[in-house]
Amino acid sequence: MGDTLLMGLDLGTSGCKAAVYRAEGQVVARASVRYPTYADGQGRAEQAPEDWWRAARAAILHVAEGSQGLGTIGAIGLSGQVGSITPVDLHGREVMARVATWQDRRAASEVATVEEAFPPDRLDQWLGIGLPPGTNWPLPRLSWWRRSEPEAWARTRYLLQAKDYVGWRLTGKALTDASSWRGLVHLPEGADVPELFAYLGLAADVLPERRPPDSSRGSLGAEVAKTVGFSCEVAVGWNDLNCAGLGASLERGEGFDIAGTSDHLGMVVEPETKTPSAALISAPFLPDRQLVYGVTAASGGAFEWVRGLLTQVGREADEGFTELGRLAADLSPGAEGLVFLPHLAGERSPWWDPEARGALIGLTQAHRAEHVLRAVMEGVALHLESVRRLLPAWPRGSYVKAAGGPTQIQLWNQIRADVFGVSLWVADDPDLSCRGAAMLAARLAGVNPAQLACRWTVVAPDPERHARYAALFPVFAEVYPRLRELFHALSRWPSVGSAKPGHPGED
């Protein structure tokens, strides 16, 4: 029979990741299957729910084959991006071939309308959390969708998040967790806010039944079980940030940087701690812990952009880019006077400006590709530092726990540690959302979730480099405020349209 194995499945921004773990925490199989994001450079960013399902099924098949003979998969846990709301009909069929993802910025005008309709203090009280004005939150997103897609709106029976859509396809049951609907329900209690449903013209039961993330949504359907070659229960699941926090075993007072297409940088505080800034987000985590954090729009996304840019100028994709990395590592902090603003997809924390844009400042004829590469990594780290400075002082201020695809880049880890001025504890498992999802599934399989805890490698800051970055930060911090009006003017110009793959990492 073998050991009891646990599977975690994460529906991220760029693709679906799956991993199978022994009950003691060792990874026995991994898979990552990408899907495209359809973007036009003017705010549209869409994905196809059918692509999520195809990727999830392929990832499950791959890790099931990779763990064959090592044990029995006892349960599957789900994790996923939130903000990519999927409408389905009574039979679970999507009513639109593509849906707006959390990256979509077309609901900008609805953000202002929502703010006019509901004073922020009253909205925060109803929701039980503080939310900055973002285009991906349910109120502006659903208001925009009702206006732009009235026929699909009329045919909608349920609203699902990405993981819940895949959960439906796996089990045939529509269930969700409260945390996936921050911005529409009272998050601490998971209760409906009737005033918000009335504002949207929605019946309360348009959201599936909410259950704890580690409870069962049922067993794999007969057809799915036949396809993948096994059957087990599936946990309801959680949003990707909370799953990553669970995988990181976050304790009160600890700082975290969960990196991916975007970054979530924050700390764990006591329950009901007042959010220190309107630019930050607060949300319940575990019963005795709350997360306060800022979230960026393009971190790993910025790296993948520059990678694509530099490998399109005649360099061999792998060998050439690796050499660029070595050259970038030899440069001093500041990339010899080159500063990068990473707002390639608008920006969330701390600006919450969907019309923000990226910029390279200080270019000269002496700058080469390696300068641009280093400036991009430094620009992301400096932007995260602008978020960090809004947080309360970390009680455990000597380290920050870090995980996600970008943490596999050693130079970037060192840059982040040098910019923050504290040690970076880098997880040995970059896919902590998968690990956290498997921990949610553990109870269903009779396994202690604590056994799945990951290990850490410490990256210490260099005091001299930290001082250099501290001197550079005031320059970086001035760039966006000075360019804001120009960015808004440029947003009215036509942009390059494209359908491009999403970026690796967690959301």
Secondary structure, DSSP 4 states (H G I P E B T S, - for coil): --EEEEEEEEE-SSEEEEEEEETTS-EEEEEEEE-EEEE-SSS-EEE-HHHHHHHHHHHHHHHHHHTTTTEEEEEEEEEE-SS--EEE-TTS-BSSSSEE-TT--TTHHHHHHHHHHS-HHHHHHHHTS-----TTSHHHHHHHHHHH-HHHHHT--EEE-HHHHHHHHHHS--EE-GGGGBTTEETTTTEE-HHHHHHHT--GGGSPEE--TTSEEEEPPHHHHHHHT---EEE--EEHHHHHHHHTT--TT-EEEEEBSSEEEEEEE-TTPPPS-TTSEEEE-STT-EEEEEE-S-SHHHHHHHHHHHHTSS--HHHHHHHHHHHHHTSPTTTTT-EEE--TT-B-TTT-BTT---EEES--TT--HHHHHHHHHHHHHHHHHHHHTTSPPPTTTTEEEEESGGGG-HHHHHHHHHHHTSEEEEES-S-HHHHHHHHHHHGGGT--GGGG---EEEEPPPHHHHHHHHHHHHHHHHHHHHHHHHHHHHTTS----EEEE--SSB-
